[in-house]
Amino acid sequence: MENSFDAVRAMMLENVERVGFVTQIYVDLAVRIMRLFPGANEELIRTSRNTFDRKVQTNERLWRGFCMPRIFRRPSAFRSSTFSLS
């Protein structure tokens, strides 16, 4: 039974890596598109980029937390403070 949990956890971590890579491509694309507009505000672009990056990191930590062995066995152990959007 333990091996099946390890296999699912490994698959989930692999998917987190893949999604993170694709998400970074979309963030880079969004920043490039924002810079194409005439009179693009670099401060706004930088702020948006930082916000995107922060949200991506928060989501990645959340999913990695779900894959932790102690949490994977007992989902109720996962604290609601992890769901912070800041």
C-alpha positions as CSV (number, residue, x, y, z in Angstrom):
1,M,0.0,0.0,0.0
2,E,2.8,2.4,0.8
3,N,4.4,2.0,-2.6
4,S,1.1,3.1,-4.3
5,F,1.2,6.3,-2.2
6,D,4.8,7.0,-3.2
7,A,4.0,6.5,-6.8
8,V,1.0,8.9,-6.7
9,R,3.1,11.4,-4.8
10,A,5.9,11.2,-7.3
11,M,3.4,11.7,-10.2
12,M,1.9,14.7,-8.4
13,L,5.3,16.3,-7.9
14,E,6.2,15.7,-11.5
15,N,3.0,17.4,-12.6
16,V,3.7,20.4,-10.3
17,E,7.1,20.8,-12.0
18,R,5.5,20.6,-15.5
19,V,2.8,23.1,-14.6
20,G,5.3,25.5,-13.0
21,F,7.4,25.4,-16.2
22,V,4.3,26.1,-18.5
23,T,3.1,28.8,-16.1
24,Q,6.4,30.6,-16.3
25,I,6.2,30.6,-20.0
26,Y,2.7,32.2,-19.8
27,V,4.0,34.9,-17.4
28,D,6.9,35.7,-19.6
29,L,4.5,36.0,-22.6
30,A,2.2,38.3,-20.7
31,V,5.0,40.6,-19.7
32,R,6.3,40.7,-23.3
33,I,2.8,41.5,-24.6
34,M,2.4,44.3,-22.0
35,R,5.7,45.8,-23.2
36,L,4.4,46.0,-26.8
37,F,1.8,48.6,-25.9
38,P,2.8,52.2,-26.7
39,G,3.6,54.0,-23.5
40,A,3.9,50.9,-21.5
41,N,4.4,51.7,-17.8
42,E,7.5,49.7,-16.7
43,E,6.6,50.2,-13.0
44,L,3.2,48.6,-13.6
45,I,4.7,45.8,-15.6
46,R,7.3,45.1,-12.9
47,T,4.6,45.1,-10.2
48,S,2.4,42.8,-12.3
49,R,5.4,40.4,-12.9
50,N,6.1,40.3,-9.1
51,T,2.5,39.6,-8.4
52,F,2.3,36.8,-10.9
53,D,5.6,35.3,-9.6
54,R,4.4,35.5,-6.0
55,K,1.1,33.7,-6.8
56,V,2.9,31.0,-8.8
57,Q,5.3,30.4,-5.9
58,T,2.4,30.3,-3.4
59,N,0.5,27.7,-5.6
60,E,3.7,25.6,-5.9
61,R,4.3,25.6,-2.2
62,L,0.6,24.7,-1.7
63,W,0.8,21.7,-4.0
64,R,4.2,20.6,-2.7
65,G,2.7,20.7,0.8
66,F,-0.1,18.4,-0.3
67,C,2.5,15.9,-1.5
68,M,4.4,15.8,1.8
69,P,4.2,12.3,3.3
70,R,2.6,13.3,6.6
71,I,0.0,15.4,4.9
72,F,-0.6,12.9,2.1
73,R,-1.7,10.3,4.6
74,R,-3.8,12.8,6.6
75,P,-5.2,15.6,4.5
76,S,-6.9,17.1,7.6
77,A,-3.4,17.9,9.0
78,F,-2.9,20.5,6.3
79,R,-3.4,23.9,7.9
80,S,-5.7,26.5,6.5
81,S,-2.9,29.1,6.9
82,T,-1.3,27.6,3.8
83,F,-4.1,29.0,1.7
84,S,-3.0,32.5,2.2
85,L,-3.2,34.6,-1.0
86,S,-0.8,37.3,0.0
